[in-house]
């Protein structure tokens, strides 16, 4: 065993996760320890934390663990299921997919930001209105000032 390897507990701290998650990732084939002791203790390289962070980042982008596994499968996993994908092409494919997911997430967040801005703008109109959202006025739906529907985020918060 290399002196640079970490026991699973220390590795979990470095990776910012817990033992249960690491064992689950291992069970799914997403990570694997660099080595095991004779007693079965798992040891990881500090650089393996990068893989855990990638898995977590992809989860935050909305991918399920099964999809992440397909995206980051190692060359060895793909052997025997058709022509081997060269390692550079496999990595480029994974990075391109991650970039696409990030761009989709940015577009989604920008849309949400527009929705929040519309709700805040409408809420400022409420300062000059005598109506208050409650059951008697259907929670200001439609707006007593304009007769128009409220932005959906504001309507959701009035209930």
C-alpha positions as CSV (number, residue, x, y, z in Angstrom):
1,X,0.0,0.0,0.0
2,X,1.2,3.5,-0.9
3,X,1.7,5.9,1.9
4,X,-0.3,8.5,0.0
5,X,-3.5,6.5,0.2
6,X,-6.2,7.4,2.8
7,X,-8.4,5.2,4.9
8,X,-12.0,5.5,3.9
9,X,-12.9,7.8,6.8
10,X,-10.2,10.3,6.0
11,X,-11.0,10.0,2.4
12,X,-14.7,10.8,3.1
13,X,-13.7,14.0,4.9
14,X,-11.4,15.0,2.1
15,X,-14.2,14.3,-0.5
16,X,-16.8,16.1,1.6
17,X,-19.1,13.2,2.0
18,X,-19.8,10.2,4.3
19,X,-18.9,6.5,4.5
20,X,-22.3,5.4,3.5
21,X,-22.3,7.5,0.3
22,X,-18.8,6.2,-0.6
23,X,-19.8,2.6,-0.1
24,X,-23.0,3.2,-2.2
25,X,-20.9,4.8,-5.0
26,X,-18.6,1.8,-4.9
27,X,-21.6,-0.6,-5.0
28,X,-22.8,1.2,-8.1
29,X,-19.3,1.0,-9.7
30,X,-18.9,4.7,-9.7
31,X,-15.7,4.7,-7.6
32,X,-13.4,2.0,-6.4
33,X,-10.7,2.0,-3.7
34,X,-7.1,2.1,-4.9
35,X,-6.4,-0.9,-2.7
36,X,-7.6,-2.9,0.3
37,X,-5.7,-4.1,3.3
38,X,-5.6,-7.8,4.3
39,X,-8.4,-7.0,6.7
40,X,-10.6,-5.6,3.9
41,X,-10.1,-1.9,4.8
42,X,-10.6,0.4,1.8
43,X,-7.8,2.9,0.8
44,X,-8.2,5.7,-1.7
45,X,-5.9,8.1,-3.4
46,X,-6.4,11.7,-2.5
47,X,-7.0,12.4,-6.2
48,X,-10.0,10.1,-6.2
49,X,-11.9,12.9,-4.4
50,X,-12.0,14.6,-7.8
51,X,-14.2,11.7,-9.1
52,X,-16.5,12.0,-6.0
53,X,-16.8,15.7,-6.7
54,X,-17.6,15.1,-10.4
55,X,-20.3,12.6,-9.4
56,X,-21.8,15.2,-6.9
57,X,-21.6,18.0,-9.5
58,X,-23.4,15.8,-12.1
59,X,-26.1,15.0,-9.5
60,X,-26.6,18.7,-8.9
61,X,-27.1,19.1,-12.6
62,X,-30.0,16.7,-12.4
63,X,-28.4,13.4,-13.5
64,X,-29.4,10.2,-11.8
65,X,-26.6,8.0,-10.5
66,X,-27.2,5.4,-13.3
67,X,-26.8,8.1,-15.9
68,X,-23.6,9.3,-14.2
69,X,-22.3,5.8,-14.3
70,X,-22.8,5.6,-18.1
71,X,-21.2,9.0,-18.5
72,X,-18.1,8.2,-16.5
73,X,-17.6,4.5,-17.2
74,X,-14.0,3.5,-17.4
75,X,-12.4,2.1,-20.6
76,X,-12.3,-1.3,-19.0
77,X,-16.1,-1.3,-18.4
78,X,-16.7,-0.6,-22.1
79,X,-14.5,-3.3,-23.3
80,X,-16.3,-6.4,-24.6
81,X,-19.4,-4.4,-25.5
82,X,-18.3,-3.4,-28.9
83,X,-15.3,-1.4,-30.2
84,X,-13.2,0.2,-27.5
85,X,-13.6,3.9,-27.3
86,X,-10.2,5.6,-27.1
87,X,-9.6,7.2,-23.7
88,X,-9.4,10.7,-25.1
89,X,-12.6,10.4,-27.0
90,X,-14.4,9.0,-23.9
91,X,-13.2,11.8,-21.8
92,X,-14.1,14.4,-24.4
93,X,-17.6,12.9,-24.6
94,X,-18.0,13.1,-20.8
95,X,-16.8,16.7,-20.7
96,X,-19.0,17.7,-23.6
97,X,-22.0,16.1,-21.9
98,X,-21.2,17.9,-18.7
99,X,-20.8,21.2,-20.5
100,X,-24.2,20.7,-22.2
101,X,-25.8,20.0,-18.8
102,X,-24.3,23.1,-17.3
103,X,-25.6,25.2,-20.2
104,X,-29.1,23.7,-19.8
105,X,-28.9,24.5,-16.0
106,X,-27.8,28.1,-16.7
107,X,-30.7,28.6,-19.1
108,X,-33.1,27.2,-16.5
109,X,-31.6,29.4,-13.7
110,X,-31.8,32.5,-16.0
111,X,-35.5,31.7,-16.7
112,X,-36.1,31.4,-12.9
113,X,-34.3,34.7,-12.4
114,X,-36.7,36.4,-14.8
115,X,-39.6,34.9,-13.0
116,X,-38.3,36.1,-9.6
117,X,-37.8,39.6,-11.1
118,X,-41.4,39.7,-12.4
119,X,-42.7,38.6,-9.0
120,X,-40.7,41.2,-7.2
121,X,-41.8,43.9,-9.6
122,X,-45.5,42.9,-9.1
123,X,-45.0,42.8,-5.4
124,X,-43.9,46.4,-5.4
125,X,-47.3,47.3,-7.0
126,X,-48.9,45.7,-3.9
127,X,-47.5,48.5,-1.8
128,X,-50.1,50.9,-3.3
129,X,-53.0,48.5,-3.1
130,X,-55.5,48.2,-0.3
131,X,-56.2,44.6,-1.0
132,X,-54.4,41.9,1.0
133,X,-54.1,38.4,-0.2
134,X,-56.6,36.2,1.7
135,X,-59.4,33.7,1.0
136,X,-62.0,36.5,0.5
137,X,-60.3,37.8,-2.6
138,X,-58.9,34.4,-3.9
139,X,-55.5,35.5,-2.6
140,X,-55.5,38.5,-5.0
141,X,-56.0,36.3,-8.0
142,X,-56.5,38.1,-10.3
143,X,-54.9,41.4,-9.2
144,X,-57.3,44.0,-7.9
145,X,-55.3,46.8,-9.5
146,X,-54.9,45.4,-13.0
147,X,-57.3,42.5,-13.3
148,X,-54.5,40.3,-14.6
149,X,-53.2,37.1,-13.3
150,X,-50.3,37.3,-10.8
151,X,-46.8,36.0,-11.7
152,X,-46.9,32.3,-10.8
153,X,-44.2,32.7,-8.1
154,X,-46.1,35.5,-6.4
155,X,-49.3,33.6,-6.6
156,X,-47.7,30.5,-5.0
157,X,-46.4,32.6,-2.1
158,X,-49.7,34.3,-1.5
159,X,-51.4,31.1,-0.5
